[in-house]
Amino acid sequence: MPKGSYVFTSESVSEGHPDKVCDRISDAVVDAFLAADPHARVACETLVTTNRIVIAGEVRGPRSLVEKNGHVKKEKIEAIARKVVKQIGYEQSGFHWKKAKVAVHLHGQSPDIAQGVDAKGNKDEGAGDQGIMFGYACDETPELMPAPIQYAHNILHAMAEARHAGKEPLFAPDAKSQVSLQYERGKPVRTTAIVVSTQHAAKFGKGPKAGREVEQEDVRDAVEPYVRKVLPEGWMCDNAHFYVNPTGKFVVGGPDGDAGLTGRKIIVDTYGGAAPHGGGAFSGKDPTKVDRSAAYAARYLAKNVVAAGLASRCVIQLSYAIGVSHPLSVYVDTFGTGQVDEDKLSDTLRQVMNLSPRGIREHLGLNKPIYLRTASYGHFGRDPEKDGGFSWEKLDLVKDLKSAFNVR
């Protein structure tokens, strides 16, 4: 992006967005397999539409979920899907956790893939597929994330927490946000426009307004406090550029309003368009798939580079070939903000972390049921958790990187 004055925009979507419903179901399946067997293999895709959920893909896992003949125990996968939809909060006539029809089409993993990926003899475990993965960090926010996507996520996350707590009965599960930020000399200084579209109840259920139809201004009044809470003081745009439900009404939403698919919100999942993205989505994939694990590793490295003061912006690209155990390339770009040589930085990153698929999983502790929580409000810019969730957000390489370049 340019260094002068410009406006940059990113969007986020809530856990009830149709595509995110799919991501959450797919990641819940991954978690179920990893909880039963840390070495399970899962590639799970989900489709949702009006009162219908379709789950497909390939798996290799424990007897608790897979029969001896390789057939998946469909009733258990169906129960997982229904639980996810219930947790999101869908109890609508057009999409209901209990009434929706669920079809499960998971099957055994291809032996052709397994023979290339599995460790055997003197051969270490290889990558689950070819591809390119990117990681990015910058000093725009405390989370070392691009500010537009971080604020867009935070607005919807705050609204969802209020909805689940019963504080905002007008809010329904499906929602989107969009934040446009003015940049001066490469730094965000204020918002120029904010868009929030949220599904809402048709009528007020309780209180003095009970029975009255919910109007656009009612939703705007309910949304605005969460936007102001998230943004830095003085950053709120003027009323003319604060758009809430611009069409005026948003009652029919979620999978009843639009079909959803796993992996269709990859820019929302990453950096909001402020940095490159690899070709593959994350959700529904176990951590042997480098689409997921190597993207996490690249973010981890980029974040530690920025936190160590070696650059104020950093993007890292990793590339892999199926069945090959080490990356084909490690590319680093600090956009002219680097304090050290980029070639030497690339070599150093290979030294501080084993970037083989096995090395990444062991370093970050990825063979755990930690993925459902990643499926909404971004895979990055989150706090590391005690059980290993969001381990790629840790800053435990800062000391080693500073030492390598004699930086205090």
C-alpha positions as CSV (number, residue, x, y, z in Angstrom):
1,M,0.0,0.0,0.0
2,P,1.2,3.6,-0.6
3,K,2.9,5.7,2.0
4,G,0.9,8.9,1.7
5,S,-2.8,9.8,2.4
6,Y,-5.3,7.1,1.4
7,V,-8.4,5.2,2.6
8,F,-8.3,1.4,3.1
9,T,-11.3,-0.8,3.9
10,S,-11.8,-4.3,5.3
11,E,-14.9,-6.3,6.2
12,S,-15.8,-9.0,8.7
13,V,-18.7,-11.4,9.0
14,S,-20.3,-12.9,12.1
15,E,-20.5,-16.5,13.2
16,G,-24.0,-16.6,11.9
17,H,-23.1,-15.6,8.4
18,P,-23.9,-18.6,6.1
19,D,-20.2,-19.2,5.1
20,K,-19.1,-18.9,8.7
21,V,-21.8,-21.5,9.8
22,C,-20.0,-23.8,7.4
23,D,-16.6,-23.0,8.6
24,R,-17.7,-23.6,12.2
25,I,-19.3,-27.0,11.4
26,S,-16.2,-28.1,9.4
27,D,-13.8,-27.1,12.2
28,A,-16.0,-28.7,14.8
29,V,-15.6,-32.0,12.8
30,V,-11.8,-31.4,12.8
31,D,-11.8,-30.9,16.6
32,A,-13.9,-34.0,17.2
33,F,-11.4,-36.2,15.3
34,L,-8.3,-34.6,16.9
35,A,-9.9,-34.9,20.4
36,A,-10.2,-38.7,19.8
37,D,-6.9,-39.1,17.9
38,P,-4.3,-36.4,17.6
39,H,-3.0,-38.0,14.4
40,A,-6.4,-38.1,12.6
41,R,-6.7,-36.7,9.1
42,V,-9.6,-34.5,8.1
43,A,-10.6,-32.6,5.0
44,C,-14.2,-31.5,5.6
45,E,-16.4,-29.2,3.6
46,T,-19.9,-28.0,4.5
47,L,-22.7,-26.5,2.6
48,V,-25.8,-24.9,4.2
49,T,-29.0,-23.6,2.7
50,T,-32.7,-23.4,3.9
51,N,-33.0,-26.1,6.6
52,R,-30.3,-28.2,5.0
53,I,-26.7,-29.1,5.9
54,V,-24.5,-31.1,3.7
55,I,-21.1,-32.3,5.0
56,A,-18.5,-34.0,2.6
57,G,-14.9,-34.8,2.5
58,E,-12.3,-37.4,3.5
59,V,-11.1,-38.5,6.8
60,R,-8.9,-41.0,8.6
61,G,-9.5,-41.5,12.3
62,P,-10.5,-43.3,15.4
63,R,-13.0,-46.1,15.8
64,S,-15.2,-43.8,17.9
65,L,-15.9,-41.9,14.6
66,V,-15.0,-44.3,11.8
67,E,-16.1,-47.9,11.4
68,K,-13.7,-50.8,10.6
69,N,-14.8,-50.7,7.0
70,G,-13.8,-47.0,6.8
71,H,-17.4,-45.7,6.9
72,V,-17.9,-42.6,9.0
73,K,-20.4,-42.8,11.9
74,K,-22.8,-40.4,10.3
75,E,-25.0,-40.0,13.4
76,K,-22.1,-38.6,15.4
77,I,-21.2,-36.1,12.6
78,E,-24.8,-35.0,12.4
79,A,-24.9,-34.4,16.1
80,I,-21.8,-32.2,15.9
81,A,-23.4,-30.1,13.2
82,R,-26.6,-29.6,15.1
83,K,-24.7,-28.6,18.2
84,V,-22.8,-26.0,16.3
85,V,-25.9,-24.5,14.8
86,K,-27.6,-24.4,18.2
87,Q,-24.6,-22.7,19.8
88,I,-24.7,-20.0,17.1
89,G,-28.4,-19.4,17.9
90,Y,-30.4,-20.5,14.9
91,E,-33.9,-21.5,15.8
92,Q,-35.7,-19.9,12.9
93,S,-38.3,-21.4,10.6
94,G,-36.0,-21.4,7.7
95,F,-32.9,-22.7,9.5
96,H,-33.3,-24.5,12.8
97,W,-30.7,-26.6,14.6
98,K,-33.2,-29.3,15.3
99,K,-35.3,-29.3,12.2
100,A,-32.7,-29.0,9.4
101,K,-31.9,-32.0,7.3
102,V,-28.3,-33.2,7.6
103,A,-26.5,-35.3,5.0
104,V,-23.1,-36.7,5.7
105,H,-20.9,-37.7,2.8
106,L,-17.5,-38.1,4.5
107,H,-15.4,-41.0,3.3
108,G,-11.9,-42.5,3.9
109,Q,-8.7,-40.7,2.9
110,S,-7.2,-41.4,-0.4
111,P,-4.3,-43.9,-0.1
112,D,-2.5,-41.9,-2.8
113,I,-2.4,-38.9,-0.6
114,A,-1.5,-40.9,2.5
115,Q,1.6,-42.5,0.9
116,G,3.0,-39.1,0.0
117,V,2.3,-37.4,3.4
118,D,3.0,-40.1,5.9
119,A,6.5,-40.7,7.4
120,K,8.0,-44.0,6.3
121,G,11.5,-45.5,6.8
122,N,14.0,-42.7,6.4
123,K,11.4,-40.3,4.8
124,D,10.0,-37.6,7.1
125,E,6.4,-36.7,6.9
126,G,5.7,-34.5,3.8
127,A,3.3,-31.6,3.1
128,G,-0.3,-32.6,2.6
129,D,-0.4,-30.6,-0.7
130,Q,1.6,-28.1,-2.8
131,G,0.9,-24.5,-2.3
132,I,1.9,-21.0,-1.1
133,M,1.1,-19.6,2.3
134,F,1.4,-16.0,3.6
135,G,1.8,-14.5,7.1
136,Y,1.7,-10.8,7.9
137,A,2.1,-8.4,10.8
138,C,2.3,-4.7,11.3
139,D,2.4,-2.2,14.1
140,E,-1.0,-0.6,13.5
141,T,-2.7,-2.2,16.5
142,P,-1.6,-3.8,19.8
143,E,-2.4,-7.2,18.2
144,L,0.1,-6.3,15.4
145,M,-2.7,-6.6,12.8
146,P,-4.0,-4.2,10.1
147,A,-6.4,-1.8,11.8
148,P,-9.4,-2.1,9.5
149,I,-9.8,-5.8,9.8
150,Q,-9.1,-5.8,13.5
151,Y,-11.8,-3.2,14.2
152,A,-14.3,-4.9,11.9
153,H,-13.8,-8.2,13.8
154,N,-14.0,-6.5,17.2
155,I,-17.3,-4.8,16.4
156,L,-19.1,-8.0,15.4
157,H,-17.4,-9.9,18.3
158,A,-18.8,-7.4,20.8
159,M,-22.2,-7.5,19.3
160,A,-22.2,-11.4,19.3
161,E,-21.2,-11.5,23.0
162,A,-24.1,-9.1,23.8
163,R,-26.5,-11.3,21.8
164,H,-25.4,-14.5,23.5
165,A,-25.6,-12.8,27.0
166,G,-29.2,-11.7,26.3
167,K,-28.3,-8.0,26.4
168,E,-29.4,-7.3,22.8
169,P,-32.6,-9.2,22.0
170,L,-32.9,-7.3,18.7
171,F,-29.8,-8.9,17.3
172,A,-30.0,-12.2,15.3
173,P,-27.0,-14.4,14.3
174,D,-26.2,-13.1,10.8
175,A,-24.2,-9.9,10.6
176,K,-21.5,-8.1,8.6
177,S,-19.3,-5.1,9.3
178,Q,-17.0,-2.9,7.1
179,V,-14.5,-0.3,8.3
180,S,-12.9,2.3,6.2
181,L,-9.8,4.0,7.7
182,Q,-8.0,7.2,6.7
183,Y,-4.2,6.7,6.6
184,E,-1.7,9.5,6.8
185,R,2.0,8.7,6.2
186,G,1.1,5.0,6.3
187,K,-0.6,5.2,9.7
188,P,-4.4,5.0,10.4
189,V,-5.8,8.1,12.0
190,R,-9.6,7.9,11.9
191,T,-12.6,6.2,10.2
192,T,-14.1,7.7,7.1
193,A,-17.1,5.2,6.9
194,I,-18.5,2.3,8.9
195,V,-21.1,-0.2,7.6
196,V,-22.9,-2.7,9.9
197,S,-25.6,-4.9,8.6
198,T,-27.2,-7.2,11.2
199,Q,-30.1,-9.6,11.1
200,H,-32.7,-8.5,13.6
201,A,-36.0,-9.5,15.2
202,A,-39.1,-8.5,13.2
203,K,-40.8,-7.1,16.3
204,F,-40.0,-6.1,19.9
205,G,-40.6,-9.0,22.3
206,K,-40.7,-7.3,25.7
207,G,-40.9,-3.9,27.4
208,P,-42.9,-0.8,26.4
209,K,-42.3,-1.4,22.7
210,A,-43.5,-5.1,22.8
211,G,-45.3,-6.0,19.6
212,R,-44.0,-3.0,17.6
213,E,-42.1,-3.7,14.4
214,V,-38.4,-3.1,14.6
215,E,-37.3,-0.1,12.4
216,Q,-34.0,0.8,11.0
217,E,-33.3,3.5,13.6
218,D,-33.9,1.0,16.4
219,V,-31.2,-1.2,15.0
220,R,-28.9,1.7,14.5
221,D,-29.4,2.8,18.1
222,A,-28.6,-0.7,19.3
223,V,-25.5,-1.1,17.1
224,E,-23.8,2.3,17.7
225,P,-22.6,1.8,21.3
226,Y,-20.6,-1.3,20.2
227,V,-18.9,0.5,17.4
228,R,-17.9,3.4,19.6
229,K,-16.7,1.0,22.3
230,V,-14.3,-0.7,19.8
231,L,-12.8,2.3,18.1
232,P,-10.1,4.5,19.6
233,E,-11.4,7.8,21.1
234,G,-12.3,10.4,18.5
235,W,-12.1,7.9,15.6
236,M,-15.9,7.6,14.9
237,C,-17.0,8.8,11.5
238,D,-19.8,11.4,11.1
239,N,-23.4,10.2,11.1
240,A,-23.7,10.6,7.3
241,H,-21.1,7.9,6.8
242,F,-22.3,5.5,9.5
243,Y,-24.5,3.0,7.7
244,V,-26.6,0.4,9.6
245,N,-28.7,-2.0,7.6
246,P,-28.7,0.3,4.5
247,T,-31.5,-1.6,2.8
248,G,-33.7,-0.8,5.8
249,K,-34.7,-4.3,6.9
250,F,-32.8,-7.6,7.6
251,V,-35.1,-10.1,9.2
252,V,-34.5,-13.1,6.9
253,G,-30.9,-14.0,7.1
254,G,-28.4,-16.8,7.6
255,P,-28.6,-19.9,5.4
256,D,-32.3,-19.3,4.8
257,G,-31.4,-16.0,3.1
258,D,-28.3,-17.2,1.3
259,A,-26.4,-20.5,0.9
260,G,-23.0,-20.9,2.6
261,L,-19.9,-22.8,1.9
262,T,-16.7,-23.7,3.9
263,G,-13.7,-21.6,3.0
264,R,-15.4,-18.7,1.2
265,K,-14.3,-16.0,3.5
266,I,-10.5,-16.3,3.4
267,I,-9.8,-12.6,3.3
268,V,-12.0,-12.2,6.4
269,D,-10.0,-15.0,8.0
270,T,-6.7,-13.3,7.5
271,Y,-5.7,-9.7,7.0
272,G,-8.7,-8.0,5.3
273,G,-6.9,-7.6,2.0
274,A,-4.0,-5.7,3.5
275,A,-1.6,-8.5,2.7
276,P,-1.4,-11.4,0.2
277,H,-3.3,-14.6,0.8
278,G,-2.3,-18.1,-0.3
279,G,-4.6,-20.2,-2.5
280,G,-6.2,-22.4,0.3
281,A,-8.7,-21.8,3.0
282,F,-8.1,-23.0,6.6
283,S,-11.3,-24.3,8.1
284,G,-12.1,-28.0,7.8
285,K,-8.5,-29.1,7.5
286,D,-6.3,-30.9,10.1
287,P,-2.9,-29.4,10.8
288,T,-1.0,-31.8,8.4
289,K,-2.5,-29.6,5.7
290,V,0.0,-26.8,5.2
291,D,-2.7,-24.5,3.8
292,R,-3.6,-24.1,7.5
293,S,-0.5,-24.9,9.6
294,A,2.1,-23.1,7.4
295,A,-0.1,-20.0,7.2
296,Y,-0.2,-20.1,11.0
297,A,3.6,-20.5,11.1
298,A,4.1,-17.6,8.7
299,R,1.9,-15.3,10.8
300,Y,3.8,-16.4,13.9
301,L,7.2,-15.6,12.4
302,A,6.0,-12.2,10.9
303,K,4.5,-11.2,14.2
304,N,7.7,-12.0,16.1
305,V,9.7,-10.1,13.6
306,V,7.6,-6.9,14.1
307,A,7.5,-7.4,17.9
308,A,11.3,-7.7,18.0
309,G,11.6,-4.3,16.3
310,L,13.2,-5.7,13.2
311,A,10.5,-4.1,11.0
312,S,7.2,-2.2,11.3
313,R,5.6,-4.3,8.6
314,C,6.5,-7.8,7.5
315,V,5.0,-10.4,5.1
316,I,6.4,-13.9,4.8
317,Q,5.7,-16.4,2.1
318,L,6.3,-20.1,2.4
319,S,5.9,-22.7,-0.4
320,Y,5.6,-26.4,-0.3
321,A,5.3,-29.5,-2.6
322,I,3.1,-32.5,-1.7
323,G,5.1,-35.2,0.0
324,V,8.2,-33.0,0.5
325,S,9.1,-32.3,4.1
326,H,10.7,-28.8,4.0
327,P,9.6,-25.6,2.4
328,L,10.8,-24.9,-1.1
329,S,11.2,-21.2,-0.3
330,V,11.0,-18.7,2.5
331,Y,10.4,-15.2,1.2
332,V,10.5,-12.1,3.4
333,D,9.4,-8.5,2.6
334,T,9.5,-5.7,5.1
335,F,8.3,-3.0,2.7
336,G,11.3,-0.8,3.3
337,T,10.7,-0.7,7.1
338,G,13.2,-3.4,7.9
339,Q,16.2,-2.8,10.3
340,V,18.1,-5.8,9.1
341,D,18.9,-7.5,5.8
342,E,15.9,-9.5,4.4
343,D,18.0,-12.3,3.0
344,K,19.7,-12.8,6.4
345,L,16.3,-12.6,8.1
346,S,15.0,-15.3,5.9
347,D,17.9,-17.6,6.8
348,T,17.5,-16.8,10.5
349,L,13.8,-17.7,10.4
350,R,14.7,-21.1,9.1
351,Q,17.0,-21.5,12.0
352,V,14.7,-20.4,14.8
353,M,11.8,-22.7,13.6
354,N,11.7,-26.0,11.9
355,L,9.3,-25.3,9.0
356,S,8.6,-28.9,8.0
357,P,4.9,-29.8,8.5
358,R,5.9,-32.0,11.5
359,G,8.2,-29.2,12.8
360,I,5.4,-26.6,12.6
361,R,2.9,-28.8,14.3
362,E,5.2,-29.7,17.2
363,H,6.5,-26.2,17.7
364,L,3.0,-24.7,17.8
365,G,1.2,-27.7,19.4
366,L,-1.3,-28.0,16.6
367,N,-2.5,-31.6,17.0
368,K,-5.2,-30.5,19.4
369,P,-9.0,-29.7,19.2
370,I,-8.4,-26.0,19.0
371,Y,-10.0,-25.0,15.7
372,L,-13.7,-24.3,16.2
373,R,-12.8,-21.1,18.0
374,T,-10.8,-19.9,15.0
375,A,-13.7,-20.1,12.6
376,S,-15.2,-16.7,13.5
377,Y,-13.7,-13.2,14.0
378,G,-10.3,-14.0,12.5
379,H,-7.6,-16.6,12.8
380,F,-5.1,-13.9,13.7
381,G,-5.0,-11.0,16.1
382,R,-6.3,-13.1,19.0
383,D,-4.8,-13.9,22.4
384,P,-2.9,-17.1,22.9
385,E,-4.9,-19.5,25.2
386,K,-3.8,-21.8,28.0
387,D,-4.9,-24.9,26.2
388,G,-2.8,-24.1,23.1
389,G,-5.4,-22.2,21.2
390,F,-4.0,-19.4,19.0
391,S,-0.4,-20.6,19.8
392,W,0.7,-18.9,16.6
393,E,0.0,-15.5,18.3
394,K,2.7,-16.1,20.9
395,L,5.8,-13.8,21.0
396,D,8.3,-16.3,22.3
397,L,10.8,-15.9,19.4
398,V,11.4,-12.2,20.1
399,K,14.4,-12.8,22.3
400,D,16.0,-15.2,19.8
401,L,15.5,-12.8,16.9
402,K,16.9,-9.8,18.8
403,S,19.9,-11.9,19.8
404,A,20.5,-13.0,16.2
405,F,20.7,-9.4,15.1
406,N,22.2,-7.8,18.2
407,V,19.1,-5.7,18.8
408,R,18.2,-4.5,22.2
